[in-house]
Amino acid sequence: MRIIDVHTHPVFMRRGLQRTEIDWLVAHGRALGIERMVTLGDVLLHGRFPTGEQISAINDVTAQVQSWYPDYFVSFCFLNPTLGERHVMSEVERCVTKYGFKGLKLEICNNASDACMKPVMEAARRWNLVVLQHSWSMTNIKQRSFHTDPADTALLARRHPDVKIIMAHLTGCGVRGVLEAKGLPNLYIDTSGGLPDEGLIEYAVEHLGVDHVLYGSDLPGRAATVAIQRVVGARLTPAERKKILYDNSARLLQLN
């Protein structure tokens, strides 16, 4: 079983900074069949409003982890869109040209429907980067001013049909998230989130098509073993399971 994990945080709240911790993580991942991990950065370290210096420091740590295992980690550049166009463009250019990052990561600095996302999407377009947008159903949480609801991620995809976007957290977005993403060819969804919800992966495959569902764990917040089993235990054909666990992410990130 070959796996690409499209949603990981090897360094989280400063845990994982030591080479020995990363050595363990890579060995653990390889033992489970995980051949590549997409590392998204220590995105909650400085709260909702990290400064430009803090953003750069987080991305530098991501680059350090990548440098230890360049054939294992694939890095995304963490951004705070509220810092404005100049910072967004310069930080993306730095991460791409200096470190070879392959995507952009958005967390809870703002809602994905906000106007400040325009430079982010222009940067993604300019450097051909995948955008992974934190998404979660706000029906009960009611923090939509800065948390992105699935409808907001879908709106972002409609506004920018030439940019490939990953809606994070299938379990956090639920059935409504799947329906919001339906019919948007540039929008994908990763399988991470809360506790496994029986039948949800099958529902996503039915309505989005198997090619738009990607395996993601959100480790260390969720155990990789449990995250993998939610795909392995789903009622899927071997070909569908292979696409979700490996093929779709390899194609999207051009990792073959």
Secondary structure, 3 states (H helix, E strand, C coil): CCEEEEEECCCECCECCCHHHHHHHHHHHHHCCEEEEEECCCCCCCCCCCCHHHHHHHHHHHHHHHHHCCCCEEEEEECCHHHCHHHHHHHHHHHHHHHCCCEEEECCCCCCCCCCHHHHHHHHHHHCCEEEECCCCCCCCCCCCCCCCHHHHHHHHHHCCCCCEEECCHHHHHHHHHHHHCCCCCEEEECCCCCCCCCHHHHHHHHHCHHHEECCCCECCCCHHHHHHHHHCCCCCHHHHHHHHHHHHHHHCCCC
